[in-house]
Amino acid sequence: MSEDDKNFIERAESISTNLYGEPMSPERIAENFALYGLKKRMAALERFDTELGGEIDSSPHNLRKRVQLVDLRRRMGSLHEALRKANR
């Protein structure tokens, strides 16, 4: 699978596997997201939204991955809003 064919979660898992020997969970991705600054969080959410705006393949595997992406995006968005309210 080329890098262009991987979604956000798959890219994070691949990078963390290469660095640490184990894939990064969606929960860990959200925790790391909280450490980003405001501009970096906004840019990450915009890239995420662009990725989610693409075509949806109806195979069961791709639908599961899509649900994971939407759930992660929702968590990251909520976290971003909470951090903005706290002026962080």
N, C-alpha and C positions, 0 to 999 in steps of 0.2 A: 504494500500500500504506500503510495507516494505521500509526501508531506502535505500536498494540496488536498488529498482525499481524506485526511484525518480531521476530525472535529476537535473542538477546544479541549475536551476531556482526554481524548486519545493522544493529543500532542503533549499535554501535561503529564500523562502517564508515561509516555515514551521518554520524555526528558528526565523525569524523576527516576525511572528505571535505569537509565544510563548513568545518572549521577549517584544514586543511592542503592541501586540493586532491587528496588521494589517500586511498584506503581503508586502514584499519589491518588488518594481517594477524593471524591468530590467534596467531602467535608474539609479535608486538608486544603483543597484549592480555595474554598471559601475563607478559611482561617488566614491563609496567606494573602488573600485579596484585601483583608482588613488592614494589612500592614502597608498597603500602597498609599501614596499621597492622593489628594483630591483629583488632580489632573490625570494621573495614571489610572485611577479607578474609572474616571469618566471615559477615557480612551479605551480601556478594556471592555467596558459595558457597550460602547459603540461598536467595537469589533465583534463582540458577542452577538449584538442585535443584527448586524450585517450577516453573520453566519447563519443565524436563525431565520433570516429572511429568504434563504435559498429554497430550492425545490425539496420536497419531501418524498423520499422513496417509501413505498408502502410495504416493504419486506418487514417481517417481525423484528429482525435484528436492528434495522435502521429506525423503526418506530420506538424501540426500547431506548436506543441511544438518543433519539430526539426528546423523549420524555425526561431522560437524565439531564440533557442540556437545558430544557425549559425549567426544570426544578432548580438546577444550579443557578441559572440566570435570575430566577425569582429570589433565591436566597441572597445572591450577590447584590441585587437591587435593593432589597430590604436592608441589608447591612450598610450599603452606601448611603441610603436615606438616614439611617440612624446615626452614622458617623457625621453626616452633614449637619444634622440637628445639634450634634454635640460640638460643632465647629471644628471638626478634625478632618 
